[in-house]
Amino acid sequence: MSALVALGPTGPRPEDAPAPRLRAHGAAIVDDTDRSVTLRGVNRVGGEYACVQGWGLWDGPTDDASVAAMLDWHVNAVRLPLNEDCWNGAPGLPAELSGPAYARAVREYTDRLLRHGITPVLSLLWSTGRYTGPSSACPDEAARCLKPMPDEGAVHFWTTLARAFPERTVLFDLYNEPFPEQATDPETAWHCWRDGGDACATGIPDYRAVGLQTLVDAVRATGSENLLLVAPPRWANDLSGWARHHPDDPHRNLAVSWHAYPTNSCAKKACWDSTVAPVAATWPLLATELGEYDCAGGFVREAADWLDRNGADGYLAWAWNTGDCAQRPSLITDFTGHPTPYGAAWREQLTRTGDP
């Protein structure tokens, strides 16, 4: 990252180097010079819900000034949650918020981040499929909430998105937080997670769930060489079965997408030591979501420090949105980057760890 210098009224700051092309190498994420790269940053929410709710494309500004505010926190990676229906142009959505219009907005924001040297992580959060079983977030078939597994529309999503973003400066996070274990037993859940189809039919009967292997294959069938991030079951938190069930990638360019909140089943150092550390020792691992709900920062600082000590490849806080940090993990009170108390703790973490 470059020195922190104010941004002018238009265009990226002249000292911002372009974002690096990234790939997996052993247990690390590296650039084209084989230098290890640590990604530290935030989630920039809105792309998963504003469009499908019919009122916008993003929740807040996406201009150069708003990106400069993130750079002032030493951010070098931003995860963009996306919506399957909006990208695919599902019937019933406003044309100005979906299909080509939505794809243009994602392209424009991604390009802006890249010009400022920030690595974009494009992630599928809300997908289609009617699910009303345990831990259901909504009864809608439409992509209006988290679903336990992706559906067949996610294959079209990733096929077309991979063709739209062939550059290796962009990372693909294939599915936000799978939770098939809520609908079936733990061992079947791992098979459902990887293979989809019949392995999911008992617990998720109302739509054709596809496995993470299918999404890996869909991206690679386009010729894409982008680094792929794969989140495990139990809301991206359970890595106990990763070694036996992880997808295969012919490009050997996979990394783990891991989430940690105080409410997760694996939220203590003892669990991290026993299940996360062995994976981080052999696979690239990026904590694509860290967060807490108490307007403090003790948990995210503990998790980030543990990840640094155990060879992880970075961490991204949830989330760069305005609001009451006691109601949701909001980092800022406005888009100039003024922090909430929780956000102040995260900004201190990024400042203290410095440029990777």
C-alpha positions as CSV (number, residue, x, y, z in Angstrom):
1,M,0.0,0.0,0.0
2,S,1.1,3.5,-0.6
3,A,1.5,6.3,1.9
4,L,-1.7,8.0,3.1
5,V,-2.1,11.1,0.9
6,A,-5.3,13.0,0.4
7,L,-7.3,12.2,-2.8
8,G,-8.1,14.9,-5.2
9,P,-11.5,15.6,-6.6
10,T,-11.2,13.1,-9.5
11,G,-9.3,9.9,-10.2
12,P,-7.1,7.7,-8.1
13,R,-4.2,9.1,-6.2
14,P,-1.1,9.1,-8.4
15,E,0.9,7.0,-6.0
16,D,-1.6,4.2,-5.8
17,A,0.0,1.1,-7.4
18,P,-2.4,-1.3,-9.3
19,A,-3.8,-4.2,-7.3
20,P,-1.6,-7.3,-7.6
21,R,-2.4,-10.5,-9.6
22,L,-2.8,-13.2,-6.9
23,R,-2.7,-17.0,-6.8
24,A,-2.3,-19.8,-4.3
25,H,1.2,-21.1,-3.7
26,G,1.4,-23.8,-1.0
27,A,-0.2,-22.4,2.1
28,A,0.2,-18.7,1.0
29,I,-1.4,-16.2,-1.3
30,V,1.3,-14.7,-3.5
31,D,1.7,-12.2,-6.3
32,D,3.5,-12.6,-9.6
33,T,6.9,-12.3,-8.0
34,D,6.0,-15.1,-5.5
35,R,5.9,-12.5,-2.7
36,S,3.4,-13.4,0.0
37,V,0.5,-11.0,0.2
38,T,-1.6,-10.4,3.3
39,L,-5.1,-9.0,2.6
40,R,-6.5,-6.8,5.3
41,G,-9.7,-4.9,4.9
42,V,-13.5,-4.7,5.1
43,N,-16.7,-6.0,3.6
44,R,-18.6,-3.3,1.7
45,V,-22.2,-4.3,2.0
46,G,-25.3,-3.4,-0.1
47,G,-24.8,-5.2,-3.4
48,E,-26.6,-8.3,-1.9
49,Y,-29.8,-6.5,-0.8
50,A,-30.3,-3.0,-2.2
51,C,-31.1,-4.2,-5.8
52,V,-33.5,-7.1,-4.8
53,Q,-35.3,-4.7,-2.4
54,G,-35.8,-2.4,-5.3
55,W,-34.2,0.9,-4.0
56,G,-30.6,0.9,-5.2
57,L,-27.4,-0.7,-6.4
58,W,-25.2,-0.1,-3.3
59,D,-25.9,1.0,0.2
60,G,-23.9,4.3,0.2
61,P,-21.4,6.0,-2.2
62,T,-18.9,4.1,-4.3
63,D,-16.9,7.2,-5.6
64,D,-13.2,7.9,-5.3
65,A,-13.7,9.8,-2.0
66,S,-15.4,6.8,-0.4
67,V,-12.6,4.5,-1.5
68,A,-10.0,7.0,-0.2
69,A,-11.7,6.8,3.2
70,M,-11.1,3.0,3.3
71,L,-7.5,3.6,2.1
72,D,-7.0,5.8,5.1
73,W,-7.7,2.8,7.3
74,H,-4.8,0.9,5.5
75,V,-7.4,-1.3,3.7
76,N,-5.9,-3.3,0.8
77,A,-8.9,-5.7,0.2
78,V,-12.6,-5.1,-0.1
79,R,-15.2,-7.9,-0.3
80,L,-18.3,-7.1,-2.3
81,P,-21.4,-9.2,-1.4
82,L,-23.5,-9.9,-4.5
83,N,-27.0,-11.1,-5.3
84,E,-27.7,-14.0,-7.8
85,D,-31.1,-12.7,-9.0
86,C,-29.8,-9.2,-9.6
87,W,-26.8,-10.4,-11.6
88,N,-28.8,-13.0,-13.5
89,G,-31.6,-10.4,-14.3
90,A,-34.4,-12.4,-12.7
91,P,-38.0,-11.5,-13.8
92,G,-39.8,-8.9,-11.7
93,L,-36.7,-6.9,-10.7
94,P,-36.4,-3.3,-12.0
95,A,-34.3,-3.2,-15.2
96,E,-32.3,-0.3,-13.9
97,L,-31.1,-2.4,-10.9
98,S,-30.6,-5.8,-12.4
99,G,-29.1,-7.7,-15.3
100,P,-26.8,-5.6,-17.4
101,A,-27.3,-2.5,-15.2
102,Y,-26.3,-4.5,-12.1
103,A,-23.3,-6.1,-13.9
104,R,-22.1,-2.6,-15.0
105,A,-22.3,-1.3,-11.4
106,V,-20.2,-4.3,-10.2
107,R,-17.7,-3.7,-13.0
108,E,-17.4,0.0,-12.3
109,Y,-16.9,-0.4,-8.6
110,T,-14.5,-3.3,-9.0
111,D,-12.5,-1.2,-11.5
112,R,-12.4,1.7,-9.1
113,L,-11.0,-0.4,-6.3
114,L,-8.4,-1.9,-8.6
115,R,-7.2,1.5,-9.7
116,H,-6.6,2.4,-6.1
117,G,-4.6,-0.8,-5.5
118,I,-7.3,-2.6,-3.6
119,T,-8.0,-6.3,-4.2
120,P,-11.7,-6.9,-4.8
121,V,-13.3,-10.1,-3.5
122,L,-16.5,-10.8,-5.3
123,S,-18.8,-13.0,-3.2
124,L,-22.2,-14.7,-3.8
125,L,-24.3,-14.0,-0.7
126,W,-28.0,-14.2,-1.6
127,S,-29.1,-17.0,-3.9
128,T,-32.4,-18.5,-5.0
129,G,-34.3,-21.5,-3.7
130,R,-37.2,-21.9,-1.3
131,Y,-36.0,-23.2,2.1
132,T,-38.2,-23.2,5.2
133,G,-36.3,-25.7,7.4
134,P,-34.1,-25.1,10.5
135,S,-32.4,-21.7,10.5
136,S,-34.3,-20.4,7.5
137,A,-33.9,-16.7,7.1
138,C,-36.9,-16.2,4.8
139,P,-39.5,-18.3,3.0
140,D,-38.8,-16.6,-0.3
141,E,-37.7,-18.5,-3.4
142,A,-36.2,-15.3,-4.6
143,A,-32.7,-14.3,-3.5
144,R,-33.8,-12.3,-0.5
145,C,-31.8,-13.9,2.2
146,L,-29.1,-16.5,3.0
147,K,-29.9,-20.0,1.8
148,P,-28.2,-23.2,3.1
149,M,-26.7,-24.0,-0.3
150,P,-26.5,-22.5,-3.7
151,D,-29.0,-23.5,-6.4
152,E,-28.5,-24.1,-10.2
153,G,-28.8,-20.4,-10.8
154,A,-25.5,-20.0,-9.1
155,V,-23.8,-21.9,-11.9
156,H,-25.0,-19.3,-14.4
157,F,-24.0,-16.6,-12.0
158,W,-20.4,-17.8,-11.7
159,T,-20.1,-18.8,-15.4
160,T,-21.1,-15.3,-16.6
161,L,-19.3,-13.5,-13.8
162,A,-16.0,-15.4,-14.4
163,R,-16.2,-14.4,-18.1
164,A,-16.8,-10.8,-17.1
165,F,-13.8,-10.7,-14.7
166,P,-10.9,-12.7,-16.3
167,E,-8.2,-10.6,-14.6
168,R,-6.4,-12.4,-11.7
169,T,-6.5,-9.2,-9.7
170,V,-10.1,-10.1,-8.7
171,L,-10.8,-13.0,-6.2
172,F,-14.0,-15.1,-6.4
173,D,-15.6,-16.1,-3.1
174,L,-18.0,-18.8,-4.3
175,Y,-20.6,-19.0,-1.6
176,N,-20.9,-16.9,1.5
177,E,-22.1,-19.1,4.4
178,P,-23.3,-22.6,3.6
179,F,-25.3,-24.2,6.4
180,P,-26.5,-27.6,5.1
181,E,-25.8,-29.1,8.6
182,Q,-28.9,-27.3,9.8
183,A,-31.0,-29.5,7.5
184,T,-29.3,-32.8,7.9
185,D,-26.7,-34.7,9.9
186,P,-23.1,-33.4,10.0
187,E,-21.5,-36.1,7.8
188,T,-24.2,-35.9,5.2
189,A,-23.8,-32.2,5.3
190,W,-20.2,-32.3,4.2
191,H,-21.2,-34.5,1.2
192,C,-24.1,-32.1,0.4
193,W,-21.7,-29.2,0.7
194,R,-19.2,-30.6,-1.8
195,D,-21.4,-32.6,-4.1
196,G,-24.9,-31.1,-4.0
197,G,-27.7,-32.9,-5.8
198,D,-28.9,-36.1,-4.2
199,A,-26.6,-35.6,-1.2
200,C,-28.8,-32.6,-0.3
201,A,-32.2,-33.9,-1.3
202,T,-33.4,-35.2,2.1
203,G,-32.6,-32.0,4.1
204,I,-33.1,-29.4,1.3
205,P,-35.9,-30.9,-0.8
206,D,-37.5,-27.8,-2.4
207,Y,-34.8,-26.8,-4.8
208,R,-31.9,-28.4,-6.5
209,A,-28.9,-27.5,-4.4
210,V,-25.5,-27.6,-6.1
211,G,-22.2,-28.4,-4.4
212,L,-19.1,-26.2,-4.1
213,Q,-17.3,-28.6,-6.5
214,T,-19.9,-27.8,-9.2
215,L,-19.1,-24.0,-8.7
216,V,-15.4,-24.6,-8.9
217,D,-15.9,-26.6,-12.1
218,A,-18.2,-23.9,-13.6
219,V,-15.6,-21.2,-13.1
220,R,-12.8,-23.3,-14.5
221,A,-14.8,-24.3,-17.5
222,T,-14.7,-20.6,-18.6
223,G,-10.9,-20.7,-18.7
224,S,-10.7,-18.6,-15.6
225,E,-7.5,-18.8,-13.6
226,N,-8.7,-16.5,-10.8
227,L,-8.0,-17.4,-7.2
228,L,-11.1,-19.1,-5.8
229,L,-12.2,-18.9,-2.1
230,V,-14.3,-21.7,-0.7
231,A,-16.3,-21.4,2.6
232,P,-17.0,-24.5,4.7
233,P,-20.3,-25.5,6.3
234,R,-21.8,-24.1,9.5
235,W,-21.9,-20.6,8.2
236,A,-18.3,-20.7,6.9
237,N,-17.0,-21.5,10.4
238,D,-16.5,-25.3,10.6
239,L,-13.2,-26.6,9.1
240,S,-13.3,-30.0,10.9
241,G,-14.1,-31.9,7.7
242,W,-12.1,-29.8,5.2
243,A,-9.2,-32.2,4.8
244,R,-11.5,-35.1,3.8
245,H,-14.1,-33.2,1.7
246,H,-12.5,-30.1,0.1
247,P,-13.3,-29.5,-3.6
248,D,-10.6,-30.3,-6.2
249,D,-9.3,-27.6,-8.5
250,P,-7.3,-28.6,-11.6
251,H,-5.5,-25.2,-11.4
252,R,-4.6,-25.8,-7.7
253,N,-5.7,-22.3,-7.0
254,L,-8.1,-22.6,-4.1
255,A,-8.1,-20.8,-0.7
256,V,-10.3,-21.2,2.3
257,S,-12.8,-18.5,3.1
258,W,-13.4,-18.6,6.9
259,H,-15.8,-16.6,9.1
260,A,-15.6,-15.9,12.8
261,Y,-18.1,-14.2,15.2
262,P,-18.5,-14.7,18.9
263,T,-21.8,-16.6,18.3
264,N,-20.2,-19.3,16.1
265,S,-19.6,-22.8,17.3
266,C,-15.9,-22.4,16.7
267,A,-15.3,-19.0,18.4
268,K,-12.6,-19.8,21.0
269,K,-8.8,-20.2,20.7
270,A,-8.9,-23.9,21.6
271,C,-11.2,-24.6,18.6
272,W,-9.1,-22.4,16.3
273,D,-5.9,-24.3,17.4
274,S,-7.5,-27.7,16.8
275,T,-9.4,-27.2,13.6
276,V,-8.3,-23.9,11.9
277,A,-4.6,-24.0,12.5
278,P,-4.0,-27.3,10.7
279,V,-5.9,-26.1,7.6
280,A,-4.0,-22.7,7.6
281,A,-0.7,-24.6,7.8
282,T,-1.4,-26.4,4.5
283,W,-3.9,-24.1,2.6
284,P,-4.2,-20.4,2.0
285,L,-6.8,-19.1,4.4
286,L,-8.5,-15.7,4.4
287,A,-10.9,-14.7,7.1
288,T,-13.4,-13.0,4.8
289,E,-15.7,-12.1,7.7
290,L,-14.8,-11.2,11.3
291,G,-17.2,-9.3,13.5
292,E,-18.9,-8.7,16.8
293,Y,-22.1,-7.1,18.1
294,D,-21.0,-5.3,21.3
295,C,-19.6,-2.0,19.9
296,A,-16.2,-3.2,21.1
297,G,-13.3,-4.9,19.4
298,G,-11.9,-7.5,21.7
299,F,-13.1,-10.5,19.7
300,V,-12.0,-9.2,16.2
301,R,-8.6,-8.1,17.6
302,E,-8.1,-11.5,19.3
303,A,-9.1,-13.4,16.1
304,A,-6.9,-11.2,13.8
305,D,-3.9,-11.5,16.1
306,W,-4.4,-15.3,16.2
307,L,-4.6,-15.4,12.4
308,D,-1.4,-13.4,12.0
309,R,0.4,-15.8,14.4
310,N,-0.9,-18.9,12.6
311,G,0.1,-18.1,9.0
312,A,-3.3,-17.0,7.7
313,D,-3.4,-14.7,4.6
314,G,-5.5,-11.9,6.1
315,Y,-8.8,-10.9,7.4
316,L,-11.8,-8.6,6.5
317,A,-14.1,-7.1,9.0
318,W,-17.9,-7.0,8.7
319,A,-18.8,-4.4,7.7
320,W,-18.2,-1.0,6.1
321,N,-21.7,0.3,6.6
322,T,-23.2,3.0,8.8
323,G,-25.4,2.2,11.7
324,D,-25.6,1.3,15.4
325,C,-22.7,-1.1,16.1
326,A,-24.8,-2.6,19.0
327,Q,-27.4,-3.8,16.5
328,R,-25.1,-5.0,13.7
329,P,-21.3,-4.9,13.3
330,S,-21.1,-1.4,11.7
331,L,-17.6,0.0,11.3
332,I,-18.5,3.6,10.4
333,T,-21.0,6.3,11.3
334,D,-20.6,8.0,7.8
335,F,-18.9,7.3,4.5
336,T,-16.0,9.7,5.2
337,G,-14.7,6.9,7.4
338,H,-15.6,8.2,10.9
339,P,-15.5,5.0,13.0
340,T,-18.0,3.6,15.5
341,P,-16.3,2.3,18.7
342,Y,-16.1,-1.1,17.1
343,G,-14.7,0.5,13.9
344,A,-12.1,2.4,15.9
345,A,-10.8,-1.0,17.2
346,W,-10.6,-2.4,13.7
347,R,-8.9,0.7,12.3
348,E,-6.4,0.5,15.1
349,Q,-5.8,-3.2,14.2
350,L,-5.2,-2.3,10.5
351,T,-3.0,0.6,11.4
352,R,-0.9,-1.4,13.9
353,T,-0.4,-4.3,11.5
354,G,0.5,-1.8,8.8
355,D,1.1,-2.4,5.1
356,P,1.5,-6.1,4.3
